[in-house]
Every structure is written in structure tokens, then in C-alpha cells.
Amino acid sequence: MGTKRIYLSSPTMHGEEHMYIQEAFDSNWVAPLGPNVDRFEREVSAYIGVKAAAALVSGTAALHLAVKLAGVKSGDVVFCSDLTFSATANSVSYERGIQVFIDSERESWNMDPRALEKAFEKYPNCKAVIAASLYGIPGKMDEIKAVCDAHGAALIEDAAESLSSTYKGRQMGSFGKYSVLSFNGNKIITTSGGGMLLSDDEEAIKKARFWATQSRENAPWYQHEEIGYNYRMSNIVAGIGRGQLLHLDEHRRLKKAVYERYKTAFNGLPLTMSPYPKYSEPNFWLSCILLDKGCKVKPLEIMEKLEKDNIEARPIWKPMHLQPVFRSNDFISADGDNGRDIFERGLCLPSDIKMTEEEQGHICGIVRGMLLEEG
């Protein structure tokens, strides 16, 4: 295929981003906050269908403030998705909470409501639940929310990977008491870096904005009565986001086409595509495969073979309960260690929407060749 690198998921830029950035330059409004930030917050909250949003420097910052808004204090137990990126769990440590990791179910690879209920039996005083939706595939949000409500725990929805995905017709990012988005460089839309905190609780978002601007009080001088953070998004970054948002649904359609081409090409091979429940519509941020049990070829072998052809693939997230930093934290499962099994047999394939059909066909040929050779 030549020397051109095929990426897992790189930014896809259009023309409108430059227009909004130019507006910021022309008005000299380049510092944090400004008209682009205000409008980006309104545009995203309207898309998701929530009342308020705070644009921040990262999804991790948004998770941190969500944990803080949930009232998590030192020693409080917080249930977290186990199969996820570390930011989901790290945010709890920032407030000195204690993570208990909840295993995945097979239908979506996300938090298992049965394991969540089991966790509440063991830890009835759990303060909050952080449920991530993996690779753009919605978890069983109504069941998870019902369990949280029954036990009086705040649901924090980590929708960092699932912007524009829907669950039973409802946008992801609208289920949590507090919900979080990420606009990192590899996400379905990007601001180069950035995130957003969403909620129907407008006072909570107002409080989050206050904390995110160093908790500066309304006084003629710099007055601080609480610890604050430098978490607010800049006007230029928000301009990129506004331009990207115009193409969100287009990106989702292209991501789905990538997934469907893989699914067709891999028919009959000893693998399955990342599953999603029929009542959900993922954004297909990353297309993933799960090799059949007993398959002689291993995910890392496929990844290494692709890398030799300058093609980027990536392992499935390593579960949090297997991470050395969380070795002393509890892990709750309903039917075995599903997350570990998915990690050991799964692989994220290139899902870049700029990838041509010819390039994707080449990737499929490499994978097919390896699996048929071993068959």
C-alpha cells in the first residue's frame, strides 16, 4: 500500500473550523472563554437534549467536576466501569474516593446491571456510579439508571466515546445526573483537546464553571473561598468544536460504513464484530473484533502484522482491575471476568473516516489471510 500511514482514528477537519477561529482572531478573543465557548455549550447541549453544559479543557476535567458535584469525599465508594480508559477511574482518586470496578456484560461490553446490583448489596452506601459507553456503543442505560435510582446513587455518564450514539432513541450524554463528553484528537469530532460537562441541573453546571475558573469569587480583587481549577476551554478551541459539530452526523454515517465493510469482509472468519444491542444506534467510533475462543491467532499478532504495513491498530482497553495502580480495589462480576476475556481476545481496527475503501480492503485482506492460514 506504500508508505502512507493508516491511522486508528485521526481528526477529520473541514472549512468551518477555520471560519470560527478567524472570528476569534479578528475580535482578539483568543484567551479562555468568549463567544465561541458560550455558543458551543448551547449547541452541544441542544444536540444532546439537556439544559446546560460547561466546556472544559478535557473529558477528564469534566469527569473530575462530575465526581465533585456528586459529593464524593475521602473514603466514599464509587462504582466504575471496569472495561474503560483510566480517566474514568482516575477522576475518583482526585477526590480521594475508592473505586469498586463493575464487570461488563456481553451484549455491549459495557457495565453489567446485574453486577451493579450485586455491588450495591456489598456496598449499600455507594455515593456515585460512573458508567462508560465503550467505543461508541451505548450501555444498558435504563437498567443502570434504575439501579442507581433505587439505591440513591448519582449516575455519572461517561459518554466520552459515544457522542451522537442513541439508546432507545435517546442521545447518549442525556442519561446521567451529570454526563461527560470528550473532544480529544481521535474522537468522532475534536477540538484538538477538550471536553464538556452536561446536566439538566443548571445550578450544578454554574457551580462547575465556578470551580473551573479557579473558584474566583465576585469581588474587585482575587477572592477565593474554595479550591478551584484551571479547567475552562479557550475561545479558539471552542471555535474548532463549533465547526466540527456541523459534521457530527456525517462522521457518524462514515464510521458506520467502516464498521459494515469490516463486518461483510469478515463473514465466515473465527471472529465477531463488537456487538451492540438492537435497540441502540452506536456512533461506531472504533470498529473492534473479538476472536473466537480457541483461535490460534492472537490480537497482538494481528496488530504487529498490520504495523509492519504502517497500519495502526490498538488493543482493547485493559480492564481497570488488572491495572497495577488499582490492584487493591474490589471487582464485582455477575458471571465471570468478562472484561478480561474481551481484552485478551479483542482488537480495535483502523476506523479513520478518511481511509479509502481500497485501504480498508487491504486491512481486511491481511486479517483474512492470517485467520484462514491458521484455519
MARMAR-37507 format. One record per residue (C-alpha): residue in three letters; z, y negated, x. Coordinates in steps of 0.05 Angstrom, whole numbers, padded with zeros to 5 digits, always signed. Each point is the difference from the previous one (the first is absolute). Example, Ala and Ser with C-alpha at 12.3 -4.5 7.8 and 13.67 -1.06 7.14 Angstrom:
REM MARMAR-37507
Ala+00156+00090+00246;Ser-00013-00069+00027;
This chain:
REM MARMAR-37507
Met+00000+00000+00000;Gly+00003-00046+00061;Thr+00056-00043+00027;Lys+00017-00038-00064;Arg+00072+00016-00020;Ile+00013+00023-00071;Tyr+00068-00025-00021;Leu+00052+00029-00047;Ser+00002-00064-00041;Ser-00019-00067+00029;Pro-00002-00069-00033;Thr-00062-00016-00041;Met-00010-00075-00003;His-00044-00041-00045;Gly-00018-00074-00004;Glu+00054-00027-00046;Glu+00056+00010+00050;His-00032-00052+00045;Met-00006-00049-00058;Tyr+00074+00002-00015;Ile+00019-00004+00073;Gln-00046-00060+00009;Glu+00035-00034-00058;Ala+00066+00009+00038;Phe-00030-00029+00063;Asp-00032-00058-00036;Ser+00065-00019-00033;Asn+00039+00014+00065;Trp+00044+00047-00041;Val+00003+00056+00051;Ala+00076+00009+00006;Pro+00040+00049-00043;Leu-00006-00012-00074;Gly-00052-00043-00035;Pro-00049+00004-00058;Asn-00031+00066+00022;Val+00068+00033+00001;Asp+00017-00025-00070;Arg-00066+00021-00029;Phe-00001+00068+00036;Glu+00068+00015-00031;Arg-00025-00018-00069;Glu-00065+00038+00007;Val+00033+00064+00025;Ser+00055-00002-00052;Ala-00052-00010-00055;Tyr-00041+00058+00026;Ile+00061+00046+00002;Gly+00028-00026-00066;Val+00068-00025+00023;Lys+00032-00068-00008;Ala+00013-00021+00072;Ala-00016+00014+00072;Ala+00021-00023+00069;Ala-00052+00003+00056;Leu+00032+00022+00065;Val-00018+00016+00072;Ser-00001+00076-00011;Gly+00012+00055-00049;Thr+00061+00018+00042;Ala+00029-00069-00012;Ala-00012+00010-00075;Leu+00036+00067+00002;His+00059-00031+00036;Leu+00008-00055-00051;Ala-00008+00050-00057;Val+00058+00041+00029;Lys+00041-00063+00007;Leu-00015-00021-00072;Ala+00021+00069-00023;Gly+00069-00016+00028;Val+00001+00054+00054;Lys+00059-00009+00046;Ser+00028+00036+00060;Gly+00011+00074-00017;Asp-00039-00001-00066;Val-00045+00060-00012;Val-00073-00013-00012;Phe-00049+00056-00019;Cys-00067-00006+00037;Ser-00066+00036-00002;Asp+00000+00049+00058;Leu-00075+00005+00011;Thr-00017-00072+00017;Phe-00006-00051+00055;Ser+00065-00019+00035;Ala+00002-00071-00029;Thr+00020+00030-00067;Ala+00064+00026+00030;Asn+00012-00052+00054;Ser+00012-00054-00051;Val+00063+00035-00023;Ser+00028-00001+00070;Tyr-00009-00075+00004;Glu+00055-00006-00053;Arg+00040+00058+00031;Gly-00012+00046-00059;Ile-00006+00076+00007;Gln-00066+00034-00016;Val-00003+00066-00036;Phe-00070+00027+00002;Ile-00034+00030-00061;Asp-00053+00053+00007;Ser-00071-00004-00028;Glu-00031+00037-00058;Arg-00068+00034+00008;Glu-00039-00036-00055;Ser-00002-00067+00036;Trp+00038+00011+00066;Asn+00050-00053-00024;Met+00074-00001-00018;Asp+00019+00060-00042;Pro+00038-00022-00064;Arg+00035+00068-00001;Ala+00026-00010+00071;Leu+00019-00071-00019;Glu+00042+00025-00058;Lys+00032+00052+00046;Ala+00017-00056+00049;Phe+00036-00040-00053;Glu+00043+00062-00015;Lys+00023-00001+00073;Tyr+00002-00076+00008;Pro+00015-00030-00069;Asn+00015-00069+00029;Cys-00069-00010+00031;Lys-00016-00074-00001;Ala-00076+00000+00001;Val-00061+00045+00005;Ile-00061-00018+00043;Ala-00060+00039-00024;Ala-00065-00004+00040;Ser-00070+00017-00025;Leu-00034+00036+00057;Tyr-00071-00017+00022;Gly-00014-00037-00065;Ile+00018+00058-00046;Pro+00051-00019-00054;Gly+00064+00039-00005;Lys+00030+00023-00066;Met+00026-00070-00013;Asp+00022+00008-00072;Glu+00042+00062+00017;Ile+00029-00033+00062;Lys+00016-00064-00038;Ala+00033+00040-00056;Val+00046+00035+00050;Cys+00018-00067+00033;Asp+00015-00033-00067;Ala+00043+00058-00022;His+00043-00007+00062;Gly+00001-00075+00004;Ala-00037-00005+00067;Ala-00050-00054+00016;Leu-00071+00026+00010;Ile-00036-00031+00059;Glu-00073+00018-00004;Asp-00033+00004+00069;Ala-00072-00012-00021;Ala-00021-00020+00070;Glu-00057+00050+00000;Ser-00017+00000-00074;Leu-00024-00070-00020;Ser-00051+00007-00057;Ser+00021+00072-00015;Thr+00021+00013-00072;Tyr+00048+00049-00032;Lys-00013+00015-00073;Gly-00040-00064-00003;Arg+00053-00044+00031;Gln-00007-00034+00068;Met+00042+00026+00058;Gly+00047-00054+00022;Ser+00024-00012-00072;Phe+00049+00058-00007;Gly+00057-00021+00045;Lys+00055-00049-00014;Tyr-00027-00024+00067;Ser-00068+00021+00026;Val-00032-00008+00068;Leu-00072-00007+00025;Ser-00029+00000+00070;Phe-00061-00038+00025;Asn+00000+00031+00070;Gly-00066+00004+00036;Asn-00017+00070-00023;Lys+00019-00007-00073;Ile-00049-00003-00058;Ile+00001-00076+00006;Thr+00030-00037+00059;Thr+00027-00068+00019;Ser+00000+00023+00073;Gly+00074+00012-00010;Gly+00045-00015-00059;Gly+00033+00027-00061;Met+00026-00020-00069;Leu+00062+00011-00041;Leu-00011+00006-00075;Ser+00047-00001-00060;Asp+00006-00020-00073;Asp+00067-00031+00021;Glu-00022-00070+00017;Glu+00069-00020+00024;Ala+00000+00058+00049;Ile-00066-00022+00029;Lys+00026-00070+00006;Lys+00060+00027+00038;Ala-00047+00041+00045;Arg-00040-00062+00017;Phe+00065-00035+00018;Trp+00022+00055+00047;Ala-00071+00004+00029;Thr+00003-00074+00020;Gln+00063+00007+00042;Ser+00046-00011-00061;Arg-00007-00074+00008;Glu+00040-00037-00053;Asn-00025-00061-00038;Ala+00032-00053+00044;Pro-00025-00058+00044;Trp+00020+00039+00062;Tyr-00007+00073+00018;Gln+00054+00032-00042;His+00010+00076+00000;Glu+00051+00037-00042;Glu-00032+00069+00006;Ile-00037+00038+00054;Gly-00075-00010-00007;Tyr-00065+00026+00029;Asn-00067-00028+00023;Tyr-00040+00042-00048;Arg-00048-00047-00037;Met-00075+00008+00003;Ser-00043-00055+00031;Asn-00052-00040-00039;Ile-00056+00026+00044;Val+00020+00073-00008;Ala+00004-00009-00075;Gly-00070-00029+00001;Ile-00026+00065+00029;Gly+00036+00037-00055;Arg-00030-00042-00055;Gly-00070+00014+00026;Gln+00015+00075+00006;Leu+00030+00004-00069;Leu-00068-00018-00030;His-00027+00065+00029;Leu+00059+00047-00015;Asp-00033+00038-00057;Glu-00064+00006+00041;His+00040+00029+00058;Arg+00033+00050-00046;Arg-00067+00024-00026;Leu-00026+00010+00070;Lys+00064+00036+00021;Lys-00009+00048-00058;Ala-00072+00014+00020;Val+00025+00020+00070;Tyr+00050+00048-00031;Glu-00052+00031-00047;Arg-00050+00011+00056;Tyr+00053+00037+00041;Lys+00019+00041-00061;Thr-00072+00021-00012;Ala-00014+00015+00073;Phe+00063+00042+00008;Asn-00011+00043-00061;Gly+00012+00073+00017;Leu+00039-00014+00064;Pro+00072+00022+00011;Leu+00029-00068-00018;Thr+00015-00046-00058;Met-00006-00075-00006;Ser+00063-00042-00009;Pro+00018+00012-00073;Tyr+00013-00050-00055;Pro+00023+00010-00072;Lys-00055-00006-00052;Tyr+00038-00056-00035;Ser-00004-00044+00062;Glu-00056-00038+00034;Pro+00014-00007+00075;Asn-00030-00054+00044;Phe-00019+00057+00049;Trp+00024-00043+00058;Leu-00003+00060+00046;Ser-00035+00065-00014;Cys+00042+00058+00024;Ile-00009+00075+00005;Leu+00050+00057-00004;Leu-00021+00063+00037;Asp+00014+00066-00035;Lys+00060+00040+00022;Gly-00022+00050+00053;Cys-00058-00043+00023;Lys-00010+00012+00074;Val-00024-00071+00013;Lys+00056-00051+00006;Pro-00003-00073-00022;Leu+00011-00027+00070;Glu-00059+00043+00025;Ile-00045-00034-00051;Met+00027-00068+00020;Glu-00012+00014+00074;Lys-00071+00025-00014;Leu-00016-00063-00040;Glu+00030-00044+00054;Lys-00048+00029+00051;Asp-00055-00028-00043;Asn+00035-00068-00003;Ile+00024+00012-00071;Glu+00070-00019-00021;Ala+00043+00046-00043;Arg+00075+00002-00007;Pro+00055+00049-00017;Ile+00036-00003-00066;Trp+00064-00041+00004;Lys+00055+00040+00034;Pro+00057+00007-00051;Met+00059-00045+00011;His+00051+00057+00001;Leu-00037+00029+00061;Gln+00003-00066+00038;Pro+00052-00001+00056;Val+00027-00068-00021;Phe+00019+00029-00069;Arg+00024+00069+00024;Ser+00069-00010-00031;Asn-00025-00021-00069;Asp+00000+00046-00059;Phe-00064+00030-00030;Ile-00006+00024-00072;Ser-00054+00047-00025;Ala-00012+00036-00066;Asp-00042+00058+00026;Gly-00005+00004+00076;Asp-00023-00050+00052;Asn-00066-00024-00030;Gly-00006-00062+00044;Arg+00005+00041+00064;Asp-00054+00048-00025;Ile-00047-00058-00019;Phe+00012-00032+00068;Glu-00015+00064+00037;Arg-00064+00017-00038;Gly-00027-00069-00018;Leu-00046-00051+00033;Cys-00024-00070-00017;Leu-00075-00006+00008;Pro-00040-00064+00014;Ser-00001-00040-00064;Asp-00032-00065+00023;Ile-00045-00029-00055;Lys-00049-00026+00053;Met-00012+00072+00022;Thr-00071+00021-00017;Glu-00017+00063-00039;Glu-00034+00026+00063;Glu+00063-00012+00041;Gln+00043+00033-00053;Gly-00048+00058-00003;His+00008+00009+00075;Ile+00076+00003-00008;Cys-00007+00051-00056;Gly-00046+00041+00045;Ile+00052+00002+00056;Val+00055+00022-00048;Arg-00044+00052-00035;Gly-00023+00027+00067;Met+00071+00010+00025;Leu+00023+00034-00064;Leu-00061+00044-00010;Glu+00003+00021+00073;Glu+00072+00024-00010;Gly-00015+00031-00067;
